[in-house]
């Protein structure tokens, strides 16, 4: 039997909102597998929400940069927030996002790019920065968006400097319409994305494995019902799921009476041309990176005494 620690129970509570004893029971039932425990709680109707997000465990910065019909977003991690406030670290993150504009948008392409003011690559320059500052750093990920006509809007949440912050979003709008109107709309949608964290642009973009998981949960929660009734329940449940997690179907945070699709359609009058939201990227600093929690002071003292 797995060792069900208090930390594991706490993590499951944070992911699901379920009670402590329910979480402990779920972990016992699933031999400590936290993802399976989330599903177990949902099947029992004990989880308060389906949404889960990776724990934000790394420090550093998210940087965004745009130029004409191109924009990039980069995440650079550090061990401490103190280093993230360092001028040299911020300069590196900002420069990396600029350099990514002239790459293929891949991490490998960015790492191999020449770093201005040096004879080294971006990857080698980061190694030098690590040696200078004395803290481990990682160029974790990069994305690039392009439009033929229109704008790529950006938004940085918890901004510490121009284009640098804790959450970065890019939104691509294809249109021949008024650029000022498109820029305002794009920024509003980027703020929406920062707040709601959609998993995909539309239903077609949702991972098939995720849909299968949602379907199985709905079936198990309604086990015993006739097949034709169960099929309708699953269909209805997935429609509700799409409205919750896909950007085009989500209620607009600035006006909950409209979906993003409706907002885009209404904007066409002001823009003077059709408007299509073709892509978005959202980076939240450290999402999905696990970090071991430091023991409390009493535990540290006890461990020192035993040593």
N, C-alpha and C positions, 0 to 999 in steps of 0.2 A: 504494500500500500504506500502511496506517495506521502511524503511529509507535507502536510497542509500548513504552511506558515501563515502568520498574521499578515505579513506583507503581501502574500498571494491573495488572501481574502480581501485585503484593502484594495488591491488592484482590480479585482473582479467587481467590487462594490462601485468603484469609480467608473468602470466601463458600463455597468448595467443599472445602477441605482437601486438594486435589490437589497434586502436586509442582510445583516451580517450572518445570521444563522442559515438563511437560504443560500447565501454564497458559499458558506462552509460545506453545506450539504451537497451543493452542486459540484464542488471540487472533489469531495469524497466519491461522488457517483462517477466522476469522469477521471479518476485517478490523477488529479492535479493538472489536467489539460485545460488551460484557461479558455481557449477558444471553444472547446467542446462544452465547457461549463456555461459559457455565454448562451450557446444554443439550448442547453438543457433548461436554463432559467426561462428563456423565451418560450420554449415549448410548454412549460408549466404556467406560463402567463405571469411570471414573477419579475421579469426584467422590465424596467420602466421605459426603456428606449432601445431601438435597434441600432442606433448610431454608435460607432466606436471609432476612436482615433488613436493612433499611436501616441505613446507618452512622449511629451516634449522633454528630452533628456540631454540635448547637446546645446552648447552656447555657440555664439557666432553671429553671422549676419546673412540676410537675404538681400541681394542687390538686383536692381532692375535698370535697364538702359534701353533707349529707343533711338532710332534714326530713320526718319522717313517711314517707309512701309515695312520696317524690320524692328524687332525688339527681342531682348533676351532677359532671362532671369537666372541668377546663379545663387547657390547656397554654399557658403564657406563656413566651416565649423571650427570652433576653438574649444579649449577645455573650460575656460572661465569667461564670464561676462566682462571681467576686467580687461581681458585681452581684446574683446570685441569693441571696446571703447578706445583702443589704441589707434592713433592716427595712421600708423604704418599698416595695420591690419585693415582698416577701413579703406585706405588707398588701394591696397591689393584687391579687395573685393570689388571696389568700383571699377578698377582697371580690367579685372577679369570679365566683368559684364560687358564692358566696351569691346574688348577683344573678341568676345563670343559673337558679336555682330558680323564678323568677317569669317566665321567658321561654318561648318556644316551643322552646327547645333549639338554636336556630340561632346561628351566629356573628354574623350580621347583627343578630339580635334582641338579643344580648348587647351588641354594640358601641353600639347605639342606646339602651340602658337608661341611666337617670339614675344617676350615680355619687354615693353619699351624701356629704354634707358639702361639696358643690360645686354649681355651677350648670351643670355640663357633663355630657356623656355619658361612657360608659366609654371610648369611642374617643378622645375629646378629653382625658380624664384621663390616658390612657396617653401621649398626645403631650406633655402637660405634664411627666409623669414623665421622659420621654426628655430633654426640655430641661433638667430639673433635674439629673439624674444624668449626662447627657452620653454615653449609650451607647444604641445602637439596641435597641429591644424590639418584640416582636410578640405580639399575642394570636392564637395560631395556630389553635386549634380548641376546640370544646366539644361535649359530649354530655349528654343528659338521659335518665334512665330513670324510669319510673313503674310502680307496681303498684296494683291495686285493693285487694287484701288480701295481707298478707305483709310481707316486708322487702326492702330494698335494702342489701346489705352492701357494705362497702368495705375496701380494703387499700392502704396506701401503703408502697412499698419504698424503702429508703435515705432514710428520713424525716429532714428537717432541722428541721421544726417540726410542730406538730399539723396533720394534713391536707395537708402539703406534702412533696413528695419527688421522686424521679427516675422512679418508675413508679407509676401509680395504676390501680386496678381497681374497677369496680362490678359487682355481680352481683345480678340481680333474681330473687327467689323468690316465686312466687304461691302462697299457702296460707292457710287459716283456722286453721292449727295454732299451737302454742305459740311466741310471739315469741322467747323466749330461746333455744329450741332452733334456730329458724330463723336467728337472728342468728349463733350459733356456727357452724352449718353453712355459712352464706353466707360468713363470713370465711374459713373453711378452703378453700372453693372459690375465693374471690378470690385467696388465696395460691397456689393451684394454677394459676390463670390467669396470675398474675404470672410464675410459674416456667416454664410450658410454652408460653405465647403461642399459643393455638389460633387458627386462621384463621376459624372459624365455629362456631356452636352445634351444628349437625348437618350431614349430607350435603347437605340441601336448600339450606343457606346458602352452600355453596362456590361461588365464581364459576365460571361455565361455561367461561370462557376458561382458567382454571387447570386444570380437569378435562381439557379438550381437550389442553392442553400435557402433562399427566401421561400421558394416553392415547397421545399421539404418541411420547413418549419410550419407553414400554413397547413399542410396536409396532416402533420402530426398533431397540431393543436385542435384539428377538427376531425380527428380519426373517428370512424364509426358512422359518419354521414354517408348517404348514398353517393355513388360516383359522380352522377350528374350535378348534384348539389356541391360536392367537393370541388369539381372543376370550376364552377362559377365562383366559389369562394376564393380559389387560387387566382383566377383571372382578375377578380375585383381587388384582391390584396396586392397584386403586382401593379395594378394601375395606381393604387394609392402610394405604393413604394416609389414609382416613377415620379409622381408629383412631389414627393419628399426629397429625392436625391438627384434628379436630372435638372440641369440648369434651365432649359427652355420651358419646363413645366412648373418650376417653383414659383410661388407667389413672390412678387417683387418686394424687397424689404422696405423700399421707399413708398410703396402703395400696395398693400396686401390684397386689394380688390382686383389686381391685374397679375397675370403671369408674365414672365420675361418675354414669351412669344408675343403676347398682346402689346407689351411696351414697345417692342421692336416695330410691330405693325403700325402703331400710332405715331412712332417717330418718323415714319416715311414721309408724312405730310410736311413736317418741319424741315426734314433733310432735303426734300425735293427729289427723292429717288428711293428705290427699294433698298432695304438694309438687311443684311444677313450676318448673323453671329456664327462665325466659322470655327472658332477654337478658343480655348482659355487654358491658362496654367495657373495653379495656385501652389505656392511653396510656403509652408509654415516651418519655421526654424526647428530643426531637430525631430520632426515628426517621424515616428517609427524607430527611433534609436533608443535602445534600452540602456539605462545607466544604473549601476548598483547603488542602492540607497545607503548613505552613510549611517552607521549605528548612532543611537542617541548618546549623549554624554555619559550617562550612567553605565551604559553597556561598554563604552570605551574604557572607562575607569576600571570596571570589573575585569575586562579582558587584560588590561595592563597589570592588575593585581595578580591574576593567574599566571602571567608571564614571569 
